Amino acid sequence: MLERGIPEEKLEVIPNGVNAEEFNVSEKEIESVRKKYGLEEIVVMFAGTVTPRKGVLQLIRAAEILKYGKDALFLIVGNLNLDREYVQKVMEYAKSRGVNVKFTGFVPYDDLKALYSACDIFVLPSFEEGQGVVLLEAMASGKPLIGSKVGGIPMQIRDGWNGFLCEPGNEKQLAEKIRYLIEHQEERERMGKNSRKLAEEEFDWRKIAEKYLEVYDEVAK
């Protein structure tokens, strides 16, 4: 819109929202989903459709750089059918490099909510993104976030506060940020608490509704 000559002061960006209370998952549910999906180690989770623009291959290459073996599991949750050729490429690469990765395919929504809570770190290494709903959901689940500096992701991740931002496609940088969070539990906990705080204070649907009302009131004057 700026390119079309609309003054910046006439624009208002209102983000997507999340019902934070919906992601209050019980310990029993977490234990159940960990058992169902065989999650015993530290879990680094991605959720979304497995396509090139989501940067899943780059995440697997970052996992290869880390060489954590069986001490960390990279959990890829989401649709595997949109680009089968790409999915096959990612799977074969992971297998050939001995990366500890698990592809779940589509999972029921209740399982997805529990998996957010069961994971330790949530990663969205996209090359392009609007505003990732999965980041909001992981945020509401109280998880530290790692994402690319693209689209709306920098609105959701305050670098160093509730997670880290990386350059898209920079596998080494992505690996460094994941390594830091794997090796510093206290930082995972601090950033996770900040994520939940951000979800409640800025991205809860009630807050988003208030922003819409403010804009409508301003327009109506």
C-alpha positions in Angstrom: 0.0 0.0 0.0 2.9 2.3 0.7 4.1 1.7 -2.8 0.7 2.8 -4.1 1.1 6.1 -2.4 -1.1 5.6 0.7 0.4 7.6 3.6 1.9 5.5 6.3 -0.1 7.4 9.0 -3.3 6.1 7.4 -2.3 2.5 7.7 -2.9 0.3 10.8 -1.5 -3.3 11.0 -3.6 -5.6 13.1 -2.2 -9.1 13.6 -3.8 -12.5 13.8 -4.8 -13.6 17.3 -5.0 -16.7 19.4 -7.1 -17.9 22.2 -4.4 -18.4 24.8 -6.6 -20.3 27.2 -7.2 -23.0 24.6 -3.6 -24.0 24.9 -3.7 -24.7 28.6 -2.8 -28.4 28.3 -2.7 -30.8 31.3 0.4 -32.8 32.3 -1.7 -35.9 31.7 -2.3 -34.8 28.0 1.4 -34.0 27.6 2.5 -37.4 28.9 -0.1 -39.1 26.7 1.1 -37.4 23.5 4.8 -38.0 24.3 4.0 -41.7 24.7 1.9 -41.8 21.5 4.6 -40.2 19.4 7.6 -41.7 21.1 9.1 -38.4 22.4 11.8 -39.2 25.0 14.5 -36.7 24.2 14.6 -32.9 23.8 12.1 -32.0 21.0 12.6 -29.3 18.4 9.3 -29.0 16.6 8.1 -27.6 13.3 4.5 -27.5 12.4 3.1 -26.7 8.9 2.8 -28.0 5.4 6.1 -29.5 4.3 7.0 -27.4 1.2 10.1 -25.5 0.1 8.9 -22.1 1.2 8.7 -23.4 4.8 12.4 -24.1 4.9 12.1 -27.7 6.3 15.2 -28.9 4.4 17.2 -26.1 5.9 16.0 -27.2 9.4 17.2 -30.7 8.7 20.5 -29.3 7.5 20.8 -27.3 10.7 20.1 -30.5 12.6 22.9 -32.2 10.7 25.3 -29.4 11.8 24.3 -29.9 15.4 25.1 -33.6 15.4 23.2 -34.3 18.6 22.4 -37.9 17.6 19.7 -39.3 19.8 19.8 -36.5 22.4 17.5 -34.3 20.4 14.6 -35.1 18.1 13.5 -32.9 15.3 9.7 -33.4 15.0 8.1 -32.4 11.7 4.3 -32.1 12.1 2.0 -31.4 9.2 0.8 -32.2 5.7 3.2 -34.4 3.7 1.0 -34.6 0.5 1.2 -31.1 -1.0 4.7 -31.6 -2.6 5.6 -35.2 -2.4 8.8 -34.8 -4.4 10.1 -32.2 -1.9 9.0 -34.4 1.0 10.8 -37.3 -0.4 13.9 -35.2 -0.9 13.8 -34.0 2.7 13.3 -37.5 4.1 16.1 -39.1 2.0 18.5 -36.3 3.0 17.7 -36.8 6.7 18.1 -40.5 6.4 21.4 -40.3 4.5 22.8 -37.9 7.1 21.6 -39.8 10.2 19.5 -37.0 11.5 17.2 -37.9 14.3 13.9 -36.7 12.8 10.3 -37.9 12.9 7.6 -37.0 10.3 4.1 -37.3 11.8 2.0 -36.2 8.8 -1.3 -34.7 9.7 -2.3 -35.0 13.3 -5.6 -34.4 15.1 -6.0 -30.8 16.5 -6.0 -32.1 20.1 -2.8 -33.9 19.5 -1.3 -30.8 17.9 -2.1 -28.7 21.0 -0.5 -31.3 23.2 2.6 -31.5 21.0 3.1 -27.8 21.3 3.3 -28.2 25.1 5.3 -31.4 24.8 8.1 -29.9 22.7 11.0 -27.9 24.1 11.7 -25.5 21.2 9.5 -24.4 18.3 11.0 -23.5 14.9 9.5 -21.8 11.8 12.4 -21.3 9.3 10.3 -20.0 6.4 11.5 -18.2 3.3 8.2 -16.3 3.1 5.4 -16.1 5.6 2.4 -13.9 6.3 1.8 -14.2 10.0 2.3 -17.8 11.2 -0.7 -19.1 13.1 1.6 -21.9 14.3 3.9 -19.4 15.9 1.0 -17.9 17.8 -0.1 -21.3 19.0 3.4 -22.3 20.1 3.6 -18.9 21.8 0.4 -19.5 23.7 1.8 -22.9 24.7 4.7 -21.1 26.4 7.5 -22.2 24.1 10.7 -20.4 23.0 10.5 -19.6 19.3 13.0 -19.5 16.5 11.9 -18.0 13.1 13.1 -16.3 10.0 13.2 -12.5 9.5 10.5 -12.6 6.9 6.8 -11.4 6.7 5.1 -11.1 10.0 7.4 -13.3 12.0 9.4 -10.4 13.6 6.1 -9.1 15.0 5.8 -12.4 16.9 9.4 -13.0 18.0 11.2 -10.4 20.0 14.8 -11.4 19.4 16.5 -12.5 22.6 13.3 -12.1 24.7 10.9 -14.9 23.6 13.1 -16.5 21.0 15.5 -15.8 18.2 15.3 -14.4 14.6 17.5 -15.8 11.8 18.2 -14.9 8.3 16.1 -17.1 6.0 18.2 -20.0 4.6 21.1 -19.5 7.0 21.4 -23.0 8.3 24.5 -22.3 10.4 22.8 -19.4 12.2 19.7 -21.5 12.7 21.8 -24.4 14.1 23.6 -22.0 16.5 20.3 -20.7 17.9 18.9 -24.2 18.3 22.1 -25.3 20.0 21.9 -22.4 22.5 18.4 -23.2 23.6 19.1 -27.0 23.8 22.1 -26.3 26.1 20.5 -23.6 28.2 17.3 -24.9 29.9 16.9 -21.7 32.0 16.8 -19.7 28.8 14.2 -22.0 27.3 12.1 -21.5 30.4 12.6 -17.7 30.5 11.8 -17.2 26.8 8.8 -19.6 27.1 7.3 -17.6 29.9 7.8 -14.5 27.8 6.1 -16.1 24.9 3.0 -16.9 27.0 3.0 -13.3 28.3 3.1 -11.9 24.8 0.3 -14.2 23.7 -1.9 -13.1 26.5 -1.1 -9.3 26.5 -0.8 -8.6 22.7 -2.2 -11.5 20.6 -5.1 -12.8 22.6 -8.3 -12.4 20.5 -9.8 -10.1 23.0 -6.9 -7.7 22.6 -7.1 -8.0 18.8 -10.9 -7.2 19.0 -10.1 -4.1 21.0 -7.6 -2.9 18.3 -10.3 -3.4 15.6 -12.8 -1.3 17.7 -10.2 1.4 18.1 -9.7 1.6 14.3 -13.4 1.6 13.6 -13.9 4.3 16.2 -11.2 6.4 14.6 -12.6 5.9 11.1 -16.1 6.8 12.3 -15.1 10.2 13.7 
